[in-house]
C-alpha cells in the first residue's frame, strides 16, 4: 500500500508532469525523423532531463491529523449552533454564541498554525465539545419559568451569559497567543516601511497618538 501510494503521488507530481512534456518533445522528434535510430534514448533522456529540471515539490508541514481534526471540530461547532438555535435561548445568549462561533471558525481556518501549537487546539476543542455544550444543555434543561426566576443574585439566564463571556475571554487569550508571532511580523514590517520612508521612499502617516 505504501509503495502504491508513492507511485500515485509521483504520477501527479511536478517532476513527472515536466518529464512527460520532455518525453512528448522526444516523441515529436521521433515522428519527424530527427532523432533517427536513437529515438528511444532521446525520449527517455528528455523525460529524465525534464524530471530533473522540474522545480521541487512544495513542502507541506501541516499534519493530516490536524487538518482532519479541525474539520471534525468545524462540523461539531455547526451542529452545536444548529441544536441551540432549535431550542429556546435568550437572544443575548445567541448573539454571544454567534460571536464565539465566528472566533472559533477563524481559529480553525488555520490548521498550519495549529499544527505547531497543540495547546490552542486543545482549548478550541474544549470550548466546542465541553464548555459550550455544558453551558447550553444545563440552561435548556431548566423549565423556562425557573430560568427566568431570580434565585439569589442572578437568574439562570444571567448565569449563562456570564459563562459565555468567560468562554469568549478564554478564546480571545488563545487567539492572542496563537497570532502573537504574526502580529509581531506585521509590526516589524511597519517599522521597515517607516525606515524606508525616512530614506526617501514611501510616505506613511505617523502612528496615532493616544489622547490624554
N, C-alpha and C positions, 0 to 999 in steps of 0.2 A: 504493500500500500504506500509506504514512504517513497519507494522508487518511482511508482506510477505518479505520485503527486509531484515529485521533482520533474518528471518528464512533462506533465501538463503545464507546470509553471514555466518551464523553459520554452515550450511551444508558443506561449503567449508573451514571452519576454522580448525586450527591445533587441537584444542580441540576435535572436532567431529571426525577427522581422527584417532587420537590416541585412542579415546574412541571406535571407530569401531574395531580397532585392538584388544583391550581388549575384546570386545564382541565376536569377532571371536575365540579368545582363549577359551572363555566360551562355545561357541558352540562346539568347539573341545572336551572339557571336557564332554559336554553333550552326544555327539555321541559315545564317548569311554566308557561312563557309569561311569566315575569317579565322576561326580557331583551328580549322583543319582537323587532322587526326588527334590533336591534343584536347579536343572538346571536353571530355570528362574531367581531365585535370584542370582545365580552365574554369569550368563550372564549380568544381569543388574548391579551387583556390579563391575564386571571387566570393563564394559563400563564406569561407573561413576568414577572408580579409574583412568582409562586412561585419561579421560577428565580432571580430577583434577590435574593429574601429568604432563599434557602437558605444554610445555613452553608457556608463554603468547604471544599473537599476537604482531607483531611489530607495534609501534605507528607511524602513518603517519600524519604528521602535514602539509603537502602540501595541500593547499586548492584546491578543484576540479575546482573552478573558475579560479585560477591562471594557472593550467595545461591547461584548455580549452582555456584561453586567449593566452597563449604562442603558442599553436597550431594554433590558428587563425592568430596570428602575423607572424608565420613562413610561413603560406600559403600566406598571403598578401605580404610578402617580396619576396617570389618566384615568385608570379605573377608580382610584380613591376619590378624585374630584367628581367623577360622574355619580358615584354612590352617594356622596354627601349632598350633591345638588338634588338628588331624587328624594331626599327627606327634608324635614323642616329644620332649618338652621337660621339663626339670626342673620339679617343682611350684612351686619358689620363683620360677622364671622366669615361669611362667604367672600367679602371683599378682602379680608386678610388672607384667606386661603388662596385666592387668585394671585395675590402679590407673592406669597410664599411659593406657589407653584411656578410662577414666572421666574423667580430666582433659581429654583431647582432646575428648571429646563435649561436656563443659561449655563449653569454649572455642568449639567450632564451633556451639553453640546461640545464639551472639550475633553474627550477621552484621552487625548495625547497629553494633556496637563495632569489629569487624574492618575495616569499610569505612574508618574513619578511622585505622586502624593497619595499614599494609601489612607492616611488619616482623614482628609476631606471626603474621600469616597465613603468611608465608614460613617461619617457624620451625615452625609446625604442619605445613605441607606437607612440609618436610624430614624431620620426625620420622616421618610416616606413610609417605612414599614412598621415603625413603632410609635413615635411621638404623635404624629398627626392622627393615625387611626385610633389610638388610645383616647386622645382628647375628644374627638368627634363621637366615637362609639359611646363613651361614658355619658356625654351630654345627650345624645339622641336616645339613649335608653331610659332617660328620665321622662316622666309624664310632663307634658307641656306646662301644665299649671304649676308643677313643682319647680320646673326650670326657671320660671319667671318669678317665683316667690323668693323674697329676700330671707335667707337663712343665715343669721349672723351679720357679717359686714357686707357680703356681696351675694348677688344672685348667681345661679349656675351659669347663666349667660355671661355674666361678667367674669366668672372664673375661666370660662372657655376663651374669652377674648384675651385674658391675661396670659393663658398658656400659649396662645398663638403668637402673642407679642414676644414671649420668651423664645419660642422656636425660631421666629424670624430674626431675633437678635443673635442667636447662636449661628444661624446660617450666614448672616452678614459677616460675622467674625471669620467663619470658614472661607467665605468668598474673599475677604480681605487678605487672609493668609495665602490663599491659592493664587491670587493675582498680584501679590506684592512685587514679585520679580518683574512681571510685565509692566506694572505701573512705574517701577524704577527705571526700566529701559525707556519708557515714554518720557520721563523727566530728563534722563540723560540726553535723549535726542533733542529735547527743547534747549538744553544748555549748549549742545553742539550747534544748533541753528543760531542761537544768540551769539555764540562766539564767531560764527561765520559772518553774521550781520555786522559785528563790530569791525570785521576786516574788509567791509565794503560790499558784502553780498546782499543777503536778504534784509528787509526791514520789518522787524516784528514789534508789536506793541509791548510795552513793559507789563510785567505781571501786575494785576490789580492789587493795590494796597488795601489792607484791611481798614475799614472805617473805625474810628475811635468809638 
